[in-house]
């Protein structure tokens, strides 16, 4: 039985444009994604509130569905958006980021869903200080990225524009 070990596809020394500014833009992408997840949850809460008024308080018993529905919605959101051909959530698309496996393959639904679960688990269990891990590795990966074998990089369009900016004028 042979095991095919693939080399790491993204080297920060030979392709620095893939990692340029990723951390700061990843924080902004997280805020955009948080908003994209929170808006439908808030709308659902308002609908339950209005339904409770119409039913003289009986509809408010539906509030118990809101926490599990919120978790399911977040997992589905990350699974669908990261499993898309762009391998990026809405926030990541706005910030020109994408997630790839360490050997270069695009993300898929299950990886996207598990990525969200692993992020929330590591941040909840190890405190938000676990996010400092990105400052101690060359590819600026967070703990859940390392565990799942993913890397967040600039998308091809942004990397190409950064590559052209990084290339000296005489080398073009």
N, C-alpha and C positions, 0 to 999 in steps of 0.2 A: 504494500500500500504506500503510495507516494503522496506527499503533501506538497502542494504547490504554494510556495511562499512568494508573494508578490512584493516588489520593492515599493517604497513609499513614493507616491507620484508627485508630491509637492515639496520641493526643497527651497527653503527661504533664502539660501545663499545664491542659488542659480536663478531663482525667480522671485526676487524681492517684491515685484509689483503685485504678486498675488496676495501678499500680507500687509501691504502699505495701508495704514489707517483702518484696518479691519476692526480693531477693538472699540474705538470710539463710535464707529458706525453701527457696530453690533448692539451697543447700548441704545442708540436711537431706534434701531429696528425692533428691539425688545419693547420699547415704549409704544411704538406703533402697533405691534402685535397685541400687546396688553389691551390697548384701546379697542382693537378689532374684536377681541374676545369679550371685553366688558360691555360693549354697547348692546349686543343682543341679550345679554343676561339682564341688564338694567331694563330694557324694553319688556322682557318677559316678566320681571318683577312688577313693573307698572301695569301690565295687562292683568296680572293676578290681583293686584290691588283694586283695579277697576271692576274686575269680575267679582271680587269680594263685596264691593259696595252694592252691585246689582243683586247679588244673592243674599244680601243682609248678613254678611260675614261668613257664610258657608264656604265661599270660594277661597277664602284665605287659607283654608287647610291645604291648598296646593303649594303653599310656600315650602313645604317639606321636600318637594321635588326639585327646588331650585339649586341646592348645593350639588347633588349628584348630576343633575343635568348640566351644570356649569363645568364640572370636571369632564364629562363625556364630550361636551362641545369643544373644550380646549384640546382634548386628545384628538378628536376628529379634525379640528382645524389644522393642527400641526401635521397630522398624518396626510391629509389631502394636499395641503400647500407644499410640504416638503417632498411629497411623493409625485408632484407635478414634474414635467420635463425640465423646468427651470431649477428644481431642487431648492426652492426658497419660499419662505413665508411672504405675506404681503409686505411686512416691514422690511424684510431682507431685499425684496425686489425694489422697493423705493430707495434703499441704500446701496444697491448694486452689489449685493452679497449672494453667495450660494453655499450650500453644504455639499460636500463630497465625501465619499469613503476615503480612507487613507491611501488606497491604491487607485483612486481616480474615478470610480463609478458614481453615477448620480444616486441620490437618496431615493427611497421608495416608501410606500405608505407605512409599513410596520416600523421601519427605521425612524421615520418622522414622529410617529406616535410614541415610540420608546424614548426618543430623544427628549420629548417634552416631559415624560414621566421621570426620566433620569435627572433632568435639570431640576425639577421641583423637589425630587427626593434628596439630591445632594445639597441643595441650598437649604432645605428644611432641616435635614438631619445634621449637617456639618456647619450650619450657620452661613450667612452670606459671605463670610470671610473666605470660604472655599473658592470664591470667584477670583481670588488673588493668584490662584494657580497659573493663570494665563501669563503672568509676568515672569514665570520661572521656566518656560519652555520656548524653544525657538519658533514654533509654529503658532504660538499664542492660543493654544487649545485650553479649554476649560476641562474640569475633571470629567464631566459627563461626555465630552468629546473624546477624551482619551479612553474612557471605558468602552464607548461604543465604536471607536475606530473611525471617527469622523473628523473633518477639518473644515473650518469656515474660511472661505477665500473670496477675493474680489471676483465678480463674474468676468466673462471673457471680454466684454466690451470695455469695462473699466480697466482691466489689466492691460489691454492693448493700448489704451490711451495713456496709462501710467508708464508703460514700457517706452512709448515714443517720447514722453517727457524726460525719462531717465537716461535715454540714449544721448550721448554727447553729439553736438551738432556736426562734428567732423566725421563721426562714425556712420551717419545716415547714408 
